[in-house]
Amino acid sequence: MTTVPDARPVDPELVIELLGLGTATVYEAAGLDCVLPGRLRPAWRGAAVAGPAFPVRAAPGDNLALHAALELVDAREVLVVDAGAHEYGYWGEVLTVAAQMRGVAGLIIDGGVRDVDRLEELNFPVFSSCIAIRGTDKRWSGAPGDAITVDAMSISRGDLLIADADGVIVVPRGELDRVVEAARHRARNEGAYLARLRDGELSLDIYGLRALLKSPD
């Protein structure tokens, strides 16, 4: 089995702050092309998760790599799985309980999951590209912890994942400090803009957009 380096720890209070800021604010502040595909949606309403990534690559219709990953993943990491968007039930109640016993923060998988009612009852955040009941083989263990690519987005262990109702983003670990400060600044500005809107100002004036309006021909 592949030995992977330890991830950079992330302060749990920072994780809570990032979830409060939300993916949209962090994305806009980052100035990076860091959005994962829109097909990745919460498996249950209200699911949200943030934390360092633990990447996994799964073979089509085979979830052995996910079982293997649970031996290597650290507490508070988020499993992020490239399963090629294949419609198999790679993950369900059994793996959820196993992951919770390891302290895993959540799962983001470009592939299918099942037992979604139980995932909600267990309060385990899951984002997937589909819900799929079809079962999986267990033949290919892969190399859990090695970098993966979801569409054109490369994800390495320790990159920060944030997922909520708006979507999923990944912040490269080397950019995290800068992005966090930028997101805080943006949130403060947005708070001020909202106060001005509630006082009756127009967004055209607040954002300086009036000059962009064109007169009709």
N, C-alpha and C positions, 0 to 999 in steps of 0.2 A: 504494500500500500504506500502511496506517495506521502512523504512527510512535508508538511506545509508550514511556513513560518507563522508565528503568532501574529494576530492582528493588533493594530494600535488600539488601545482601550479608548472608549468614548464615554465621557462623563454622562451618567444617566440623567442628570438635570439638563444637559444640553440636548439630549434626545427628546425630553419633554418639551423643551423650548422650540425645537425644530418642528415637532408635530403641531404646536400651537401656531407657529408662523405659517405652516402649510406649504404644500408643494408649489403652488402658483407663485407665492411671494419669493420663496427660495430660488425657484427657477429664474424668475425675472431678474432678481438681484445678482445671480451668478454670472450672467453674461456668457453662458456656455450652452452648447448643444448637448444637453444632458437628460433629455426626456426619453424614457423607454417607450416601446410601442403602445399606442392607445388601446390595443386589444387586451392589455393586462388590466383587469378590473377586479374590484373586491369580490371575493366569493360570497360574502355576506355584508349586509348593510351596516355601515358604521366601522368596518375594519380599517385600521390605520396602524402603521408601524414605521419605525426609524431605527437605524443602527448600522454597524459595519457589516459589509457584505462577506458572506462565505459562498464562493461560486461553486457550482456543480454542473457538470455536463452529463446528460442522460441520453442513452441510446433510444431510438424510436421504440416505444412500447415496452421499455425496460426500466425498472426503478431501483435496481440493485445499488446504483451509485448514490441514491438518496439514503438508503439504509447505511451504506458505508460512511457517508458524510457525518452521520450522527455520532460516530466514534471520534471525529476530529474537530467538530465545531465547538466553539467556545460559547459560554453563556452570554446572552444579549446580542449575539450575532444574528443576522438575517440570512437565511438560506435563499440564494438566488439561482434558479435552475434554468439552463438552456435545454429544453426538451423539444426544440424544433417546432413548437406550436402543434404537436401531434395530439390527437384527441383520444387520449388514454387517461385512465384514472391513476395517475402516478402517486397521488397522495390522498389520504383519507384519515379516518379516526385513529387507526392504529399508529401510524407514523406521527400524528399530532401528539398523542399521549407520550410517545417515545421522545419527541422533540421537547415537549414541556418539561419532562424529567431532566433534560440536559440544559434547561434554561434558555432554549432558543427563542428569539424574540418574535419570529414570524417567518413566512414563506412567500417568495415571489417566484412564480414558475411560468415560463412560456410553454405551456402544456396544460393538460387537464387535471382537475381534482374532483373528488366525490365526497360523499358524507357531509355535505355542506351544512346541514342542520346541526350536526354534531360539532362541526368546527365552530359554529356560532355559539353553541351552548358551552363549549370549552373556552370560548373567548380567545381563540388563537387566530391572529391576523393572517389571512391568506389572500394573495392576489394571483389570478391565473388568467390564461387566455381563453379558457372554456371550462365548462362543467362536463365531465365525461365519466360514464359508468364502466366503460370497457376496462378489463383487468390488464395487468402487465406481467412480462417475464422478469426473471432475475438471473441474468447471464453475464452482464458487463458492468464491472465495478467502476470503470472510468478512473479519473484522477481528481477526487474531490479536493477543492482548494486551489486548483489551477485556474488561471484567468479564463473567462469565457467571453463570447460575443453574442449579444442578443440583437438581431438585425445588424446594424453597423456599430453598435455601442459596445465597447470593450469594458469589462468589469473585472477588477482584481480584488483579491481579499483585502479588506480594510477600507475600500471605497465606501462612502456613506450613502445608504439607500433611504429614501423617504417616500412613503406611499400613503395616499389618502383617497378620498372620493374623486379628486381631480385627476389622479394619475400617479405615475411612478417616475421619480428622478434619481439619478446617481451622481454624486459629487466626488470627483477624484480626491483621494486622501490628501494629496499635496495642496489642494485648493480649499480645503475645509475651513481653515481659520479665516481666510479672506472672504469666502462666501458667507460664513456666519455673520461677520461684521456687516457685510453689504446687505444681508437680509434684515438685520436689526434696523439698519438705517432706513431701508425701504419701508419697513413696517411703521416706523415713527412718522415718516412722511405721509403714508397712506392714512394714518390716524388723523393727522392734521387736515388732510384733504376731506375726509369724511365729515369732520367738524364743520368745515367751511360749506360743504354741500348742505348740511342740515341747517346752516344759517341762511340758506337761500341762494348761494352763489351757483353759477352754472359751471359744468365741467369744461365747457369751451374756454372759459376765462381762467379757471384754475390751472389747466394744462397748457394754456397759451395756444389753443387750436384755432382761434377765430381767424387768424391771418391765413389759415389754410383753406378757408371756405372760398368757394368759387362762385361768382355771380352767374346766374343763368344767362345763356346766350340769347 
